[in-house]
């Protein structure tokens, strides 16, 4: 990567340093990120209509459904915070789920024109590249002088192993393009005369991020809190000087964000189908295995799928590989006394590594008897109740990306000594390089080997983490009866189409796509979401009705059980509850046994187009 252009004076920033105008290096960096984003999604683009994630096909289908929800809300001018097209008749609270409203609504035209499969693949690669690009901007404009260093750091932040892991069906966790901008705004709060503007900008960014991923915003807020505390400890005089403006801007930003999001947040916790915590605090045991830090991730060029069977019981949020961990430790030692930013990054890595361990320390796939920090945290604390300890290491990923950029920058810069240098305005900014001592450049013979060795060490640590194309599997499109609208005469307004099997987080993945790929034109029972149980706790999917339980058990057994009259009465009662007008069975590996089961419950089926159909309106009325 080229260094910044030196031709022509740039307009100065408030801290006295020149502004860097976009140039060829910036265009090349963004272009490279886009190409990597396309590569990661390559297996989807090979056959975009029929491909879903091999690792998380249900999550993939859920997000296709979400893109259709955004388009449906725009097209019908309906409240996007709720959907009645899944989990009929109760519906789904979209604010209480990972609904990605901040992107599904703006991308509605693409979904309406090309379908959710295209939107999904396009957005996934675009979000990865955009995160790398905004990280590059933050690093090159606020932290490092070297565009090459900013490129390396940005690439890691956009395509780190933990981020690419979530790209397997969870695009909300790769949608981090606002976070570097938010961090830069937070750490530069308190500049004289700018508190109103800075507060407004921060408030708007935070409000928008709430509609993209609240969990990542919470992690970012925690990281900023620790970073600010570390800055205060190390720069108490500068912190006191900036405290008034910082708090004023923070108050303006927080107040504006709350004003914009007050109703959606109220709806999330008090609207229909809202819930309080997850049943049993199911995520609290998901701590990071210590061996995961030095293991190569599955979806990298150095990764091995066999390893995850040993320690891959949780998400792969670290999996940095031992070379990168070694380089990071060396960089911290060498930069600790020279760079405030490096020290803050080191504090973040230590704090959030410890915090991510979970209730019990895990090592190489074995849960030890040693208590971790989460053993002392109640399961029912607000906000904390929904957190997964392992995801705290995503902050470690962010700090590591910053450290890589700083290390690359330091390799190419002058060697530092312990001689104090004159303080500058940049030294008092939390995002400045804050170099504390300088010395004349090293002798040429020393510089001759320092640079190639340093660059080579960083390159050899990050190149094994280059992402491979995400694995994808084939999935058939819905039956022609569904896509061609053959269902319309059977489903009047206010009634539902019941696909067999009933969609759920375990069964019925293809039938959930019936709704997603037909524009939500009919409502279905069940689904894949989080909603309340009878105690108001969050559970995955709709509570099973007797008939849906019977369907799932028959699928698993492969044989139709005895069907007493009680089963038939309960089937009719369930269909009434679902407000069903038609039951539809398409091609399925268990098609024969499911047809026999539904025939035993509802009577003979009709063969219409390419599905088996039971018109149940005479049974349920309506």
C-alpha positions in Angstrom: 0.0 0.0 0.0 1.2 3.5 -0.8 1.9 6.1 1.8 -0.2 9.3 2.0 0.2 11.7 -0.8 2.4 14.7 0.1 1.5 17.0 -2.7 -0.4 20.1 -1.7 -1.3 21.3 1.8 -4.3 19.6 3.4 -6.8 21.5 5.6 -5.8 21.2 9.2 -7.9 19.3 11.8 -8.8 20.7 15.2 -5.8 18.8 16.7 -3.4 20.6 14.4 -2.6 17.6 12.2 -3.4 17.8 8.4 -6.5 16.1 7.1 -5.9 13.3 4.7 -7.8 13.6 1.5 -9.0 10.4 -0.2 -6.5 9.2 -2.8 -5.4 6.3 -4.8 -4.4 4.3 -1.8 -7.9 4.6 -0.3 -9.5 3.5 -3.5 -7.2 0.5 -3.7 -7.9 -0.4 -0.1 -11.7 -0.3 -0.6 -11.5 -2.2 -3.9 -9.5 -4.9 -2.2 -12.0 -5.2 0.6 -14.8 -5.5 -1.9 -13.0 -8.3 -3.7 -12.5 -10.2 -0.5 -16.2 -9.7 0.3 -17.1 -11.2 -3.1 -14.7 -14.1 -2.5 -16.2 -14.9 1.0 -19.7 -15.1 -0.6 -18.6 -16.8 -3.8 -20.4 -20.1 -3.1 -23.7 -18.3 -2.8 -23.3 -16.5 -6.1 -22.6 -19.7 -7.9 -26.3 -20.5 -7.6 -27.8 -17.7 -5.5 -31.4 -19.0 -5.8 -30.7 -22.4 -4.4 -27.8 -21.9 -1.9 -27.9 -21.4 1.9 -25.2 -21.7 4.6 -24.0 -25.2 5.2 -23.2 -24.4 8.9 -26.3 -22.4 9.8 -29.0 -23.0 7.2 -31.8 -22.1 9.6 -30.3 -18.8 10.4 -29.6 -18.1 6.8 -33.3 -18.7 6.0 -34.3 -16.5 8.9 -32.4 -13.6 7.5 -33.9 -14.2 4.1 -37.2 -14.0 5.8 -36.1 -10.7 7.5 -35.2 -9.1 4.2 -38.7 -10.0 2.9 -40.2 -8.6 6.1 -38.5 -5.2 5.4 -39.8 -5.2 1.9 -43.3 -6.3 3.0 -43.4 -3.5 5.6 -42.5 -0.9 3.0 -44.8 -2.2 0.3 -47.8 -2.5 2.6 -46.9 0.5 4.9 -47.1 -1.7 7.9 -45.4 -1.3 11.3 -42.0 -3.0 10.9 -41.6 -3.5 14.6 -44.1 -6.4 14.5 -45.0 -9.2 12.0 -48.1 -11.3 11.8 -46.8 -13.4 8.9 -45.0 -15.9 11.2 -46.2 -17.6 14.4 -49.8 -17.1 13.5 -52.0 -16.1 15.1 -49.8 -14.5 17.8 -47.1 -12.9 15.6 -43.5 -11.9 16.3 -42.1 -8.9 18.0 -39.4 -7.8 15.6 -37.6 -5.5 18.0 -37.2 -8.4 20.4 -35.4 -10.4 17.7 -32.4 -9.8 15.5 -34.5 -8.1 12.9 -31.8 -5.9 11.2 -34.4 -3.3 10.4 -31.8 -0.6 9.8 -30.8 -2.4 6.6 -33.8 -4.6 5.6 -36.0 -1.5 5.1 -33.5 0.6 3.0 -32.8 -2.5 0.9 -36.5 -3.2 0.3 -36.3 -2.1 -3.4 -33.6 -4.7 -4.1 -35.6 -7.4 -2.3 -38.7 -6.5 -4.2 -36.9 -6.6 -7.5 -34.5 -9.5 -7.1 -35.7 -11.5 -4.1 -34.3 -12.1 -0.6 -31.6 -14.6 -1.8 -29.9 -11.9 -3.9 -30.3 -9.3 -1.2 -28.8 -11.6 1.4 -25.7 -12.5 -0.6 -25.2 -8.9 -1.7 -25.6 -7.5 1.7 -23.4 -10.1 3.4 -20.3 -9.4 1.2 -21.1 -5.6 1.3 -21.3 -5.5 5.1 -18.0 -7.3 5.5 -16.3 -4.9 3.0 -17.9 -1.8 4.5 -16.7 -2.8 8.0 -13.2 -3.1 6.7 -13.5 0.2 4.9 -14.7 2.2 7.9 -12.1 0.6 10.1 -9.5 1.6 7.5 -10.8 5.2 7.6 -10.7 5.3 11.4 -7.2 3.9 11.5 -5.7 6.0 8.7 -7.4 9.3 9.9 -7.0 9.0 13.6 -4.4 6.5 14.6 -1.6 5.7 12.1 0.3 7.5 9.4 0.9 4.4 7.3 -1.9 3.6 4.8 -0.5 0.1 4.6 -0.8 -0.3 8.4 -4.4 1.0 8.2 -5.1 -1.5 5.4 -3.8 -4.4 7.4 -5.8 -3.3 10.5 -8.9 -2.6 8.5 -8.7 -6.0 6.7 -8.4 -7.8 10.0 -11.3 -5.9 11.6 -13.6 -6.6 8.6 -12.6 -10.2 8.0 -11.3 -11.5 11.3 -12.0 -15.2 12.0 -14.7 -14.5 14.5 -16.5 -12.1 12.0 -16.3 -14.5 9.1 -17.5 -17.3 11.4 -20.7 -15.2 12.0 -21.0 -14.6 8.3 -22.3 -18.2 8.2 -25.9 -17.3 8.5 -25.7 -14.3 10.9 -25.2 -11.1 8.8 -26.2 -9.0 11.8 -22.8 -9.8 13.4 -20.8 -8.7 10.4 -22.8 -5.4 10.1 -20.2 -3.5 12.1 -19.5 -0.6 9.7 -20.8 2.0 12.0 -18.9 0.9 15.0 -15.4 2.3 14.0 -17.1 5.6 13.4 -18.9 5.5 16.7 -15.6 4.7 18.5 -13.8 7.5 16.8 -16.6 9.9 17.8 -16.6 8.8 21.4 -12.9 9.0 21.9 -12.7 12.5 20.3 -15.5 14.0 22.4 -14.6 17.0 24.5 -12.9 19.2 21.9 -13.5 22.9 22.6 -16.5 24.4 20.9 -17.7 21.2 19.3 -19.7 19.4 22.0 -23.1 20.2 20.5 -22.2 19.0 17.0 -20.2 16.0 18.2 -23.1 15.0 20.5 -25.6 15.2 17.7 -23.5 13.1 15.3 -22.8 10.5 18.0 -26.5 10.3 18.9 -27.6 9.7 15.3 -25.0 7.0 14.9 -26.0 5.2 18.1 -29.7 5.4 17.2 -29.1 3.9 13.8 -26.9 1.1 15.2 -29.7 0.1 17.5 -31.7 -0.9 14.4 -28.7 -3.0 13.1 -27.4 -4.9 16.1 -28.0 -3.9 19.7 -25.6 -6.5 21.1 -22.6 -5.2 19.1 -23.5 -1.7 20.2 -23.5 -2.9 23.9 -20.1 -4.5 23.4 -18.8 -1.3 21.8 -20.1 0.8 24.7 -18.4 -1.5 27.2 -15.2 -1.2 25.2 -15.4 2.6 25.1 -16.0 2.6 28.9 -12.9 0.6 29.5 -10.9 2.7 27.0 -12.0 6.0 28.5 -11.1 4.7 32.0 -7.7 3.6 30.8 -7.1 7.0 29.3 -8.2 8.8 32.5 -5.7 6.8 34.5 -2.8 7.5 32.1 -3.7 11.1 31.2 -5.4 12.5 34.3 -4.6 16.2 33.6 -5.8 16.0 30.0 -8.8 14.1 31.1 -9.8 16.7 33.6 -9.4 19.4 30.9 -11.7 17.6 28.5 -14.2 16.3 31.1 -16.7 19.1 30.8 -17.0 19.0 27.0 -16.9 15.2 27.0 -19.8 14.8 29.4 -21.8 17.6 27.7 -21.4 16.0 24.3 -22.1 12.5 25.7 -25.3 13.9 27.3 -26.5 15.4 24.1 -25.7 12.2 22.1 -27.4 9.9 24.7 -30.4 12.2 24.9 -30.9 12.3 21.2 -30.4 8.6 20.7 -33.0 7.9 23.5 -35.4 10.4 21.9 -35.2 8.7 18.5 -35.4 5.1 19.8 -37.6 5.5 22.9 -40.7 4.0 21.4 -38.9 1.0 19.6 -37.1 0.2 22.8 -40.3 0.4 24.8 -41.9 -1.9 22.2 -39.1 -4.3 22.4 -39.6 -4.9 26.2 -43.3 -4.1 26.5 -44.9 -4.6 23.2 -46.9 -7.7 22.0 -44.8 -10.9 22.1 -42.1 -9.3 24.2 -40.3 -11.4 26.9 -38.0 -11.0 29.9 -34.7 -12.9 29.5 -34.1 -16.3 28.0 -35.4 -19.4 29.7 -32.7 -20.8 32.0 -30.1 -18.2 30.9 -29.1 -20.6 28.1 -26.2 -18.4 26.8 -24.3 -18.0 30.1 -22.4 -21.2 29.8 -21.0 -20.3 26.4 -17.5 -19.2 27.6 -14.4 -19.1 25.4 -12.1 -22.0 25.5 -8.5 -20.8 26.2 -7.1 -23.0 23.4 -9.4 -21.2 20.9 -7.1 -18.1 21.0 -4.2 -20.0 19.5 -6.2 -22.3 17.1 -6.8 -21.5 13.4 -10.4 -20.9 12.6 -12.4 -23.3 10.4 -13.1 -20.8 7.6 -9.5 -19.6 7.1 -6.9 -21.0 4.8 -5.1 -22.5 7.7 -8.2 -23.8 9.4 -9.2 -27.5 10.0 -12.8 -28.5 10.5 -11.7 -31.5 12.6 -10.3 -29.2 15.4 -13.7 -27.6 16.1 -15.1 -31.0 17.1 -12.8 -30.8 20.1 -13.0 -27.2 21.2 -15.6 -25.8 18.9 -18.6 -26.2 21.3 -19.1 -22.4 21.2 -18.9 -19.8 18.5 -15.4 -19.2 16.9 -15.1 -15.6 18.1 -11.3 -15.7 18.6 -9.4 -18.5 16.8 -6.5 -16.2 16.0 -3.9 -18.9 15.6 -0.6 -19.0 17.6 1.5 -16.8 15.2 -0.9 -13.8 15.6 -1.1 -14.3 19.4 2.7 -14.3 19.5 3.1 -11.3 17.3 0.5 -9.4 19.4 2.4 -10.1 22.6 5.7 -9.0 21.1 4.0 -5.8 19.7 2.5 -5.0 23.1 5.9 -5.3 24.8 7.7 -3.2 22.3 4.9 -0.5 22.0 3.8 -0.4 25.7 6.0 2.6 26.7 5.8 4.3 23.3 2.1 4.5 22.5 -0.9 5.4 24.5 -3.2 3.7 21.9 -1.2 0.5 22.2 -1.6 0.5 26.0 -5.3 1.1 25.8 -5.6 -1.8 23.2 -3.6 -4.0 25.6 -5.9 -3.2 28.5 -9.0 -4.0 26.3 -7.5 -7.3 25.3 -6.8 -8.4 28.9 -10.1 -7.2 30.4 -12.3 -8.8 27.7 -10.3 -12.0 27.4 -10.8 -12.6 31.1 -14.5 -11.5 31.0 -15.1 -14.0 28.1 -14.1 -17.1 30.0 -17.6 -17.8 31.3 -18.7 -19.5 34.5 -16.1 -22.3 34.2 -12.7 -22.2 32.7 -12.5 -24.4 29.5 -9.2 -25.7 28.2 -8.9 -27.8 25.0 -12.5 -28.8 25.1 -12.5 -29.8 28.8 -14.5 -27.8 31.3 -12.4 -27.5 34.4 -13.5 -27.0 38.0 -12.0 -23.5 38.1 -14.6 -20.8 38.4 -14.6 -18.1 35.7 -15.9 -14.5 36.2 -19.5 -15.4 35.1 -19.8 -17.8 38.0 -20.4 -14.7 40.1 -22.8 -12.9 37.8 -26.6 -13.5 38.3 -28.4 -14.9 35.3 -31.3 -12.4 35.5 -29.4 -9.0 35.4 -31.0 -6.7 32.8 -29.1 -6.7 29.5 -26.5 -9.2 31.0 -29.2 -11.9 30.9 -29.1 -12.0 27.1 -25.3 -11.9 26.7 -23.0 -14.7 25.7 -19.6 -14.6 27.4 -17.7 -15.8 24.3 -18.9 -12.8 22.3 -17.0 -10.4 24.6 -13.9 -11.6 22.7 -15.2 -9.6 19.7 -13.8 -6.6 21.6 -10.5 -8.4 21.7 -10.7 -8.7 18.0 -11.2 -5.0 17.6 -8.3 -4.2 19.9 -6.1 -6.6 18.1 -6.9 -5.0 14.7 -5.9 -1.6 16.1 -2.7 -3.1 17.6 -1.8 -4.6 14.2 -2.1 -1.2 12.5 0.0 0.4 15.2 2.7 -2.3 15.0 2.9 -2.0 11.2 3.1 1.8 11.6 5.9 1.5 14.2 7.9 -0.8 12.0 8.0 1.8 9.3 8.6 4.8 11.6 11.7 6.0 13.4 13.0 4.0 16.3 11.9 5.6 19.7 14.0 6.2 22.7 13.1 7.2 26.3 14.0 10.8 25.8 10.8 12.8 26.4 9.5 14.7 23.4 7.5 18.0 23.4 3.8 17.4 24.0 1.5 18.2 21.2 -2.3 18.5 20.8 -2.3 15.0 19.3 -0.8 13.5 22.4 -3.9 14.6 24.4 -6.4 12.9 22.1 -7.5 9.4 22.9 -7.2 8.4 19.3 -3.9 10.0 18.5 -0.8 8.0 18.2 0.4 9.6 21.4 4.1 8.8 20.8 5.8 9.6 24.0 9.4 9.7 23.0 11.3 10.0 19.8 14.9 9.7 18.7 16.7 10.2 15.4 16.2 7.4 12.9 18.3 4.3 13.5 21.4 3.7 11.5 20.8 2.5 8.0 22.1 -1.0 8.6 19.7 -1.5 11.5 16.8 -0.1 9.6 17.7 -2.4 6.7 16.6 -5.5 8.7 14.1 -4.1 11.2 11.5 -3.2 8.5 11.6 -6.5 6.5 11.6 -8.6 9.7 8.7 -6.6 11.2 6.6 -6.6 8.1 7.2 -10.3 7.5 6.3 -11.2 11.1 3.0 -9.3 10.8 2.2 -10.7 7.3 3.0 -14.3 8.4 0.7 -13.9 11.4 -2.3 -12.6 9.4 -2.0 -14.4 6.1 -3.1 -17.8 7.5 -6.3 -16.1 8.6 -7.3 -15.1 5.1 -10.9 -16.2 4.7 -12.1 -19.0 2.4 -15.4 -18.9 0.6 -18.2 -19.8 3.0 -19.5 -23.3 2.6 -23.0 -23.5 1.1 -25.5 -26.2 0.4 -28.2 -26.7 -2.1 -31.8 -26.1 -1.0 -34.8 -26.6 -3.3 -37.1 -23.7 -4.0 -40.7 -23.9 -2.6 -43.2 -26.0 -4.6 -44.6 -24.5 -7.8 -48.0 -24.5 -6.2 -46.6 -21.9 -3.7 -44.4 -19.8 -6.0 -47.1 -19.6 -8.8 -49.8 -18.5 -6.4 -51.9 -21.7 -6.6 -52.6 -21.4 -2.9 -54.6 -18.1 -3.3 -58.1 -19.6 -3.9 -57.6 -21.6 -0.7 -56.4 -18.9 1.7 -58.8 -16.0 2.2 -57.9 -12.9 4.1 -57.4 -13.5 7.8 -56.6 -17.2 7.4 -53.3 -19.1 7.3 -51.6 -21.7 5.2 -50.2 -24.5 7.3 -47.1 -26.1 5.8 -46.1 -29.6 6.8 -43.9 -29.8 8.7 -44.7 -26.8 10.8 -41.8 -24.3 10.6 -39.6 -24.3 13.8 -36.0 -23.8 14.9 -35.3 -27.5 14.5 -37.8 -28.8 11.9 -39.4 -27.3 8.8 -36.6 -25.2 7.5 -37.7 -25.4 3.9 -41.3 -24.5 4.8 -40.1 -21.3 6.5 -38.7 -20.3 3.1 -42.1 -20.7 1.6 -43.0 -17.5 3.4 -39.7 -15.7 2.7 -39.6 -16.4 -1.0 -43.2 -15.5 -1.7 -43.2 -12.0 -0.2 -45.0 -12.9 3.0 -48.3 -13.0 1.1 -49.7 -15.7 3.5 -49.2 -16.2 7.2 -47.9 -19.4 8.7 -47.9 -20.9 12.2 -44.7 -21.7 14.1 -41.5 -20.3 12.8 -37.9 -19.4 13.8 -37.8 -16.5 16.3 -37.6 -15.8 20.0 -40.9 -15.2 21.8 -42.5 -15.6 25.3 -43.5 -18.8 27.0 -46.3 -18.9 29.5 -44.0 -17.4 32.2 -43.0 -14.5 29.9 -39.4 -15.9 29.4 -37.9 -16.0 26.0 -37.9 -19.3 24.1 -36.9 -20.3 20.6 -39.9 -20.8 18.4 -43.5 -21.1 19.1 -44.7 -23.4 22.0 -45.5 -26.7 20.3 -49.2 -27.6 19.8 -50.1 -31.3 20.2 -50.3 -31.7 16.4 -47.0 -30.1 15.6 -45.4 -32.3 18.3 -47.0 -35.3 16.7 -45.7 -34.3 13.2 -42.1 -33.9 14.5 -42.2 -37.2 16.4 -43.5 -39.0 13.3 -40.7 -37.5 11.2 -38.1 -38.6 13.6 -39.5 -42.2 14.0 -40.2 -42.6 10.3 -43.5 -44.5 11.0 -47.0 -43.3 11.6 -48.2 -44.1 15.2 -51.6 -45.3 16.2 -54.1 -42.4 15.8 -56.9 -42.5 18.3 -59.9 -40.2 17.9 -58.3 -37.8 20.4 -55.5 -37.1 18.0 -58.1 -36.2 15.3 -60.0 -33.9 17.7 -56.8 -32.2 18.8 -55.7 -31.7 15.2 -59.0 -29.8 14.4 -58.6 -27.8 17.6 -55.0 -26.8 16.6 -56.1 -25.9 13.1 -58.8 -23.6 14.6 -56.2 -22.0 16.8 -53.9 -21.4 13.8 -56.9 -20.0 11.8 -56.0 -22.5 9.1 -57.8 -22.8 5.8 -55.5 -25.2 4.0 -52.7 -27.7 5.0 -50.0 -28.2 2.3 -47.3 -30.9 2.0 -44.6 -30.5 -0.7 -41.6 -32.6 -1.6 -39.8 -33.8 1.5 -37.5 -36.7 2.5 -40.3 -37.9 4.8 -43.1 -37.1 2.4 -44.7 -40.5 2.4 -45.0 -40.9 6.1 -46.1 -37.3 6.6 -48.8 -37.8 3.9 -50.1 -40.9 5.7 -50.1 -39.1 9.1 -52.0 -36.1 7.8 -54.4 -38.4 5.9 -55.1 -40.3 9.2 -55.8 -37.0 11.0 -57.7 -35.0 8.3 -58.9 -37.5 5.7 -57.8 -38.1 2.1 -55.5 -35.5 0.4 -55.9 -33.8 -3.0 -53.0 -33.7 -5.4 -52.9 -30.1 -6.7 -50.0 -29.2 -8.9 -46.9 -30.5 -7.1 -48.2 -30.7 -3.5 -50.6 -32.7 -1.4 -53.4 -30.5 -0.1 -56.0 -30.7 2.6 -58.7 -28.1 2.4 -59.7 -27.9 6.1 -62.2 -25.1 5.9 -65.1 -27.5 6.3 -63.5 -28.9 9.4 -62.6 -25.7 11.2 -65.3 -23.4 9.7 -64.7 -20.4 7.6 
